[in-house]
Amino acid sequence: MSKSVLNLNILNENNAFLRQHSNSYKILHIYKFDESLYRTFLPNPAYFGEKAIKHLLPGNAIIFPELNWYTSPLPFASTALDDPGNWNPNVIKLINFSKDDPDVLIMVFVNRNEDIFRKLVIDLIGNNRDLAGVVDVLLMNENESVLPSYISLLTEAFQNITKVVYYSSNDQDTFKTKLLKNRVEVDEFQVVKQYRHMDPEIEIPLVSSLVQSYNQPKLVHNKMKAPSVTKKLSRSVKGSYYRLPLEEIQKLHKAIIPFICQHDYQFLQMIDLAEEGQFTFKDSTGVPIIAQNTLSGKNSSELGGIGKRILMGVVSMGYIKGKIYAVKLIANHEPVQCYLAHPKHPHELFICICRRTDVPLEEIEHIKRWYVTPEMLSLETTIEHRYHLDIK
């Protein structure tokens, strides 16, 4: 059999066994690593302007290579190796199902630079008890277009393989036409794209370091040359907002939507207000924005809930001149204590989650009448204060 393809196998300790049993494999299962098997960290659009995000993603790698988030090891290395949130549980189940079939050769493909990411990927897989010792072949190449060639070499090396199954978040046929010519059956399954955002305290300094690297003079034709346009991070006042932590979003969905559906149809019509970056309850990846840059430092401290544990719930619903229909968050605030008479929560304020950007928060703070519902749900959470950033 061909030695060259297995020489590319990052898990080279498997090669002797694979060569010895090469005739036993009949099916090749391939799992794309990023955004399919692994939940890849991506820049959070809640912290950076739309134009800035474009600079950080692979599409502009040729124009701004130093700003390319995807080719930097920093976001990738920020995760804990044993974090179960690293992985797509559905794909893990598929791999575990495949490992018990002696006819199946299991391969993972990573389209990242091997010199930079080799150890990181090996450590991640090695620290997952569902993957360690299960993956037969691990191939890495930042140029994803080489994958069809790799697979052709594998099907030639393991000559009894007559079927290839590929799991990826890609939405196009990657190599089906080429392999069909070799009389190999191909099934491609599209995986729901897997990604997540990191803590802003990690992400913002990380992007700052990428920008700093971009701004440094580079050696070009034996001369140090600065970039033609210097970029910098700047805070945008319009981007200041209050929000719920990302991990609380799913709780919010499960608890509030059934409650609202039971009480008011008109609110359902306003839930979909997603324009201008507003949160929509129908988007499970969205960020519930509580307030957009309308509180002074003094007023925000008076809320009593910023960065602290508070109760979140729906105990009443209010309406303001057709502009806003509010689901409330509960926090401490003196002016409205007398308007909420629930015996369990005598010191709590309603703050809206769903609001239009042209409605100042003061209108919410000074509502004089709330309609208390007979039912109550309550979730414990925190309110966070964050900023949109833009690279200019």
BELJO-V260713 format. One record per residue. RES is the residue in one small letter. PSI is psi in whole degrees, -180 to 180 (none if undefined). OMEGA is omega in whole degrees, 0 to 359 (none if undefined). NEAR is the number of other ideal C-beta (glycine too) atoms within 10 Angstrom. Layout:
# BELJO-V260713
res={RES:RES}
psi={PSI:PSI}
omega={OMEGA:OMEGA}
near={NEAR:NEAR}
This chain:
# BELJO-V260713
res={m:s:k:s:v:l:n:l:n:i:l:n:e:n:n:a:f:l:r:q:h:s:n:s:y:k:i:l:h:i:y:k:f:d:e:s:l:y:r:t:f:l:p:n:p:a:y:f:g:e:k:a:i:k:h:l:l:p:g:n:a:i:i:f:p:e:l:n:w:y:t:s:p:l:p:f:a:s:t:a:l:d:d:p:g:n:w:n:p:n:v:i:k:l:i:n:f:s:k:d:d:p:d:v:l:i:m:v:f:v:n:r:n:e:d:i:f:r:k:l:v:i:d:l:i:g:n:n:r:d:l:a:g:v:v:d:v:l:l:m:n:e:n:e:s:v:l:p:s:y:i:s:l:l:t:e:a:f:q:n:i:t:k:v:v:y:y:s:s:n:d:q:d:t:f:k:t:k:l:l:k:n:r:v:e:v:d:e:f:q:v:v:k:q:y:r:h:m:d:p:e:i:e:i:p:l:v:s:s:l:v:q:s:y:n:q:p:k:l:v:h:n:k:m:k:a:p:s:v:t:k:k:l:s:r:s:v:k:g:s:y:y:r:l:p:l:e:e:i:q:k:l:h:k:a:i:i:p:f:i:c:q:h:d:y:q:f:l:q:m:i:d:l:a:e:e:g:q:f:t:f:k:d:s:t:g:v:p:i:i:a:q:n:t:l:s:g:k:n:s:s:e:l:g:g:i:g:k:r:i:l:m:g:v:v:s:m:g:y:i:k:g:k:i:y:a:v:k:l:i:a:n:h:e:p:v:q:c:y:l:a:h:p:k:h:p:h:e:l:f:i:c:i:c:r:r:t:d:v:p:l:e:e:i:e:h:i:k:r:w:y:v:t:p:e:m:l:s:l:e:t:t:i:e:h:r:y:h:l:d:i:k}
psi={162:130:-25:-41:-39:-22:-20:-10:118:-35:64:-15:-16:-13:-40:-44:-42:-41:-40:-33:26:-30:-9:-14:129:-19:137:118:124:133:118:136:-67:135:11:-70:-45:135:94:137:129:155:141:117:-14:-19:-18:147:161:-43:-37:-41:-40:-36:-30:-16:166:-25:-29:23:-33:-39:-45:69:-34:-21:-1:105:-40:-26:0:137:-12:-50:-39:-38:-4:-13:151:136:-33:16:118:-19:-4:-25:153:111:-30:-41:-36:-42:-40:-42:-42:-33:-38:-32:-23:-3:111:-13:-12:129:123:124:141:132:129:114:65:163:122:-40:-35:-40:-2:-56:-39:-44:-44:-43:-41:-49:-40:-25:2:114:-19:-13:-31:125:2:-40:127:-45:129:113:141:134:125:-17:101:-19:-13:-10:-45:-38:-41:-44:-38:-41:-39:-42:-24:-38:-43:86:-15:-2:122:0:138:129:124:125:119:157:-5:146:28:158:119:-43:13:-48:-43:-42:-29:-30:-26:13:36:127:137:129:127:127:125:123:140:129:128:118:168:170:145:172:134:-27:-22:-43:-44:-47:-32:-48:-36:-39:-34:-42:-40:-41:-40:-39:-14:141:143:152:113:118:48:16:141:125:128:155:148:-33:119:134:154:159:132:141:138:121:-38:-17:6:135:163:143:173:150:149:-36:-14:-9:-44:-38:-41:-45:-52:-32:-45:-41:-50:-35:-47:-40:-32:-20:-32:120:-31:-34:-38:-34:-22:-10:-30:13:84:-1:156:33:11:152:137:131:-19:-3:104:-11:0:168:121:106:126:-46:141:92:43:3:136:167:-38:-46:-37:-35:-29:-21:-30:0:-5:118:6:163:131:173:137:133:177:107:-8:169:138:164:137:104:38:-3:-33:141:121:131:139:150:148:128:170:134:122:-49:-24:6:-38:-13:-7:114:17:126:-26:-22:75:-8:52:145:144:127:137:148:-44:113:156:151:-20:5:111:153:-25:-33:-29:-42:-31:22:130:-15:128:146:109:130:157:-21:163:139:152:137:143:134:-167:157:133:149:122:169:143:140:155:141:120:none}
omega={181:178:190:184:178:174:177:183:179:179:188:177:179:193:181:179:182:179:182:184:186:183:184:184:181:183:176:175:181:180:175:185:186:175:177:174:182:179:189:172:175:177:183:180:177:182:185:178:183:179:180:180:180:179:187:186:189:184:181:184:181:183:182:186:182:181:185:181:188:181:179:178:186:178:183:185:186:182:172:185:184:180:179:178:178:197:173:186:181:178:176:179:179:180:179:177:182:188:180:180:183:179:189:171:185:181:172:179:182:180:175:180:185:182:184:193:185:184:180:181:179:180:179:180:181:180:176:185:177:182:182:180:182:181:181:185:176:180:181:173:183:177:185:182:179:184:178:179:178:184:176:178:179:180:174:181:177:195:179:177:180:181:176:176:186:179:184:175:177:183:180:177:186:187:187:184:183:184:178:178:179:179:176:178:184:172:177:180:180:178:174:186:182:177:178:179:181:178:182:178:175:188:185:175:180:179:177:179:176:179:179:178:179:185:182:176:180:178:180:181:177:177:177:184:178:177:183:179:178:180:178:174:176:179:179:181:181:183:179:182:174:185:170:174:184:184:180:186:184:176:181:180:186:186:190:186:178:181:181:181:181:191:185:180:183:178:180:180:182:180:186:181:184:181:179:174:181:182:172:183:183:179:187:179:185:178:178:179:182:182:182:167:181:182:171:178:180:181:181:178:179:179:175:184:184:178:180:178:178:173:175:180:176:175:176:179:181:184:182:170:178:185:191:172:198:159:191:164:185:177:182:177:186:189:184:182:184:182:178:188:180:187:182:186:185:185:187:184:173:173:184:171:187:185:174:183:182:178:180:184:181:180:177:184:187:173:183:184:175:179:186:179:182:182:179:168:181:178:179:183:174:172:180:176:184:179:164:175:177:177:182:none}
near={13:12:9:9:20:21:9:17:19:20:19:12:9:16:15:10:10:20:13:9:13:17:10:13:21:15:19:24:22:23:25:23:21:22:18:24:29:24:19:20:23:20:22:21:14:19:19:23:17:9:10:22:17:16:24:22:16:12:12:13:16:8:10:20:11:18:22:19:22:19:16:18:13:15:21:20:16:13:19:10:13:10:12:10:10:20:19:20:11:12:20:17:11:18:21:12:11:18:17:7:12:10:12:21:24:21:21:26:24:24:19:20:14:14:9:15:21:15:12:16:19:14:12:22:25:14:14:21:9:15:20:10:13:16:21:22:23:21:23:21:17:17:8:16:10:14:20:15:13:18:26:18:16:23:22:13:18:24:11:12:22:13:16:24:17:26:22:24:17:17:8:8:11:20:20:16:10:15:20:11:8:14:8:18:13:19:12:17:11:13:19:10:16:20:13:14:17:16:11:16:8:14:22:18:12:20:25:14:12:24:20:13:13:19:14:10:10:12:8:8:5:5:8:9:10:10:13:5:9:10:18:11:17:10:10:14:8:11:18:17:19:24:20:22:13:17:9:17:20:10:14:20:16:11:16:21:15:11:17:19:12:9:16:16:8:10:17:14:10:15:18:13:17:13:9:9:16:17:21:14:22:11:12:10:9:17:20:24:20:26:23:22:16:19:21:8:8:7:14:18:10:18:23:16:24:16:9:11:9:22:16:26:23:23:21:19:20:18:17:15:7:6:11:19:21:23:25:23:27:23:22:15:18:10:11:19:14:8:15:18:10:13:5:9:16:10:13:23:24:24:24:22:22:22:27:14:15:9:17:14:20:10:15:22:18:10:19:7:8:18:10:12:15:6:9:14:14:15:18:11:22:16:23:17:16:17:17:21:22:19:22:13}
